[in-house]
């Protein structure tokens, strides 16, 4: 889990690990789509203004990166990849994992793209997806405005994770181990998650690239995806149901 995920409103590390939207294809590279369109949603102009203008919103202390992971352990195997840019305001993830429980086995080939508060997730095999607004975005972004690292540390502590004094070397970087009753996670000083081990489900970094947050094409979706609008909690309480759209 990264600081950006915490600030995006993730409330359970176990759910994040088991149902992650992060992913890479089995080769470890981002899948290429020739038929793409710019993501429709609330894109935020977060270009860093070096000319003395307003500071860009920040959901992460690192401006951009890409991390590839291997998934192993209880009930899962496969790979994933996640990238962020514009200080976490834009995020893209790939997942190619297999979930196994006894005789049951299911392979997931999912993508997730986040632009500001808008989150799009779709299955690259079925061309079905969902689109929703993160109801926590505004309040979390405001709370993190002055110090995103401090706010994320407070959120992690609230979920029961605390440093246990151990460190690890993973994919060429050093991370600090945090433990809770759910399991452990290993994070760098600037908030990159290199490993999670929750209920025996392990997600471990195999490659870290701090030089860029991926290509522009990684932040767009295919035109042929059929989306279901997922309302936020307030809309659900008012009785609004998801509607499919092209």
C-alpha positions in Angstrom: 0.0 0.0 0.0 1.3 3.5 -0.9 0.6 6.8 0.7 -1.5 7.6 -2.3 -3.8 4.6 -1.6 -4.1 5.6 2.0 -5.1 9.1 1.0 -7.5 7.8 -1.6 -9.6 6.3 1.2 -8.4 2.7 1.5 -9.6 1.4 4.9 -8.4 -2.2 4.9 -5.0 -3.5 4.0 -6.4 -7.1 3.7 -9.0 -6.1 1.1 -6.4 -4.1 -0.7 -4.0 -7.1 -1.0 -6.7 -9.6 -1.9 -8.7 -7.5 -4.3 -6.0 -5.1 -5.6 -6.6 -3.2 -8.8 -2.8 -3.0 -9.4 -1.6 -5.2 -12.1 0.9 -6.1 -14.8 0.6 -8.6 -17.5 2.5 -11.9 -17.1 5.6 -10.4 -18.9 5.8 -7.6 -16.3 5.1 -5.0 -18.9 2.1 -2.7 -19.3 -0.4 -4.1 -21.8 -0.6 -2.0 -25.0 -3.9 -0.9 -26.4 -4.1 0.6 -29.9 -7.8 1.7 -29.6 -7.8 4.2 -26.8 -9.5 7.3 -25.8 -8.8 9.9 -23.1 -10.4 8.9 -19.9 -13.6 10.8 -19.4 -13.9 12.0 -15.8 -12.6 14.8 -13.6 -9.0 15.1 -14.7 -7.1 17.6 -12.5 -4.5 20.0 -13.8 -1.7 19.4 -11.3 1.3 20.5 -13.3 3.9 21.8 -11.0 4.1 25.6 -11.3 7.7 26.6 -10.9 6.8 30.2 -11.7 5.5 31.1 -8.3 1.8 30.0 -8.9 -0.3 27.8 -6.7 1.3 24.6 -5.5 -0.1 21.4 -7.1 -2.3 19.2 -5.0 -0.3 16.2 -3.5 -1.6 12.9 -2.4 2.0 11.4 -2.2 5.4 12.7 -1.2 6.9 11.2 -4.4 6.1 12.9 -7.7 6.2 9.8 -9.9 7.2 6.2 -9.9 6.4 2.7 -11.3 6.6 -0.5 -9.2 6.2 -4.1 -10.5 5.2 -6.8 -8.0 5.0 -10.6 -7.7 2.0 -12.1 -5.8 2.4 -15.4 -4.0 1.3 -17.2 -0.9 -2.2 -18.2 0.3 -4.8 -18.4 -2.5 -3.0 -16.2 -5.0 -0.2 -16.0 -7.7 0.7 -13.6 -10.5 2.1 -10.2 -11.1 1.0 -6.6 -10.9 2.3 -3.1 -11.6 1.4 0.3 -10.4 2.5 3.8 -11.5 1.7 7.3 -10.3 2.5 10.8 -11.5 1.6 14.3 -10.5 2.2 13.5 -6.9 -0.4 10.7 -6.9 -3.2 12.7 -8.5 -3.0 10.3 -11.4 -2.6 6.6 -10.9 -2.7 3.6 -13.1 -2.5 -0.1 -12.2 -2.4 -3.5 -14.0 -3.2 -6.9 -12.5 -2.8 -10.4 -13.8 -3.4 -12.7 -10.9 -5.0 -16.1 -10.2 -7.1 -16.6 -7.1 -7.4 -20.3 -6.0 -9.5 -21.8 -3.3 -9.6 -25.6 -3.3 -11.0 -26.7 -6.7 -12.0 -23.1 -7.6 -9.6 -21.0 -9.6 -10.1 -17.6 -11.2 -7.7 -15.5 -13.2 -8.1 -11.7 -13.2 -6.8 -9.4 -15.9 -7.8 -6.0 -14.5 -6.8 -2.3 -15.1 -7.5 0.7 -12.9 -7.0 4.3 -13.8 -7.4 7.2 -11.3 -7.6 10.9 -12.3 -8.2 13.0 -9.3 -11.4 11.8 -7.6 -12.5 9.7 -10.6 -11.6 6.0 -10.5 -12.1 3.7 -13.5 -11.6 -0.1 -13.2 -12.1 -2.5 -16.1 -11.5 -6.2 -17.1 -9.3 -6.3 -20.1 -10.8 -9.7 -21.2 -14.5 -9.0 -20.8 -14.4 -5.2 -21.6 -16.6 -4.5 -18.6 -15.8 -1.9 -16.1 -16.9 0.5 -13.4 -16.5 4.2 -12.9 -16.9 6.0 -9.6 -16.0 9.1 -7.7 -13.9 8.6 -4.5 -16.1 10.1 -1.7 -13.1 10.6 0.5 -11.0 12.5 -2.1 -11.8 16.1 -1.2 -11.5 15.7 2.6 -8.3 13.6 2.4 -6.7 15.9 -0.2 -7.4 18.9 2.0 -6.1 17.1 5.1 -2.9 16.1 3.3 -2.3 19.5 1.7 0.3 20.7 4.2 2.1 17.4 4.8 1.0 14.3 2.9 3.5 12.1 4.7 2.4 13.0 8.1 -1.2 12.6 7.3 -0.6 9.2 5.7 1.5 8.1 8.8 -1.5 9.0 11.0 -3.9 7.0 8.7 -1.6 3.9 8.8 -1.3 4.1 12.6 -5.1 4.4 12.8 -5.3 1.1 10.9 -3.1 -0.5 13.6 0.2 -0.6 11.8 3.4 0.4 13.6 7.1 0.0 13.0 8.6 -3.2 14.6 12.2 -2.1 14.3 13.1 -4.4 11.4 14.2 -3.3 7.9 14.5 -5.2 4.6 16.3 -4.9 1.3 13.8 -5.4 -1.5 14.4 -4.7 -5.2 17.5 -2.6 -4.4 15.9 -0.4 -1.8 15.6 -0.4 2.0 12.2 -0.4 3.7 10.9 -0.4 7.2 8.6 -3.2 8.4 5.3 -2.2 10.0 3.2 -4.8 11.8 -0.4 -5.2 12.9 -2.8 -8.0 13.8 -3.5 -8.3 10.1 0.1 -8.9 9.0 3.0 -6.8 7.9 4.0 -4.2 5.3 7.4 -2.8 4.3 7.6 0.8 3.3 10.4 3.1 2.2 11.0 6.4 4.1 9.1 8.2 1.4 6.1 5.9 1.3 6.7 3.3 -1.4 5.3 0.0 -0.4 7.7 -2.8 -1.3 6.0 -5.7 0.4 2.7 -6.6 2.1 2.0 -9.9 3.8 -1.6 -10.1 4.9 -3.1 -13.4 6.0 -0.4 -15.2 4.1 -1.0 -13.3 0.9 2.3 -11.8 -0.2 2.8 -9.0 -2.6 6.5 -8.1 -3.1 8.2 -5.6 -5.4 10.5 -6.9 -8.1 11.3 -3.7 -9.9 11.2 0.0 -8.9 11.5 2.9 -11.4 11.6 6.3 -9.8 12.5 8.1 -13.1 9.0 8.3 -14.5 5.3 7.5 -13.9 4.7 5.7 -17.1 3.6 6.7 -20.6 0.6 8.9 -21.4 -1.0 5.9 -23.0 -1.0 4.1 -19.7 -3.5 6.6 -18.4 -6.2 6.1 -21.0 -8.8 3.4 -21.5 -10.1 1.5 -24.6 -13.1 3.0 -26.3 -15.0 -0.3 -26.3 -15.3 -0.7 -22.6 -18.9 -0.8 -21.2 -18.9 1.0 -17.9 -21.3 0.9 -15.0 -21.5 4.1 -13.0 -20.9 3.3 -9.3 -22.5 6.0 -7.1 -20.8 7.2 -4.0 -22.3 6.4 -0.6 -24.5 9.4 -0.5 -26.1 8.6 -3.8 -26.6 5.0 -2.8 -28.5 6.2 0.3 -30.7 8.3 -1.9 -31.6 5.2 -3.9 -29.6 5.8 -7.1 -28.6 2.5 -8.8 -25.7 1.9 -11.2 -26.4 2.4 -14.9 -24.4 0.8 -17.8 -23.0 3.1 -20.4 -20.8 2.9 -23.5 
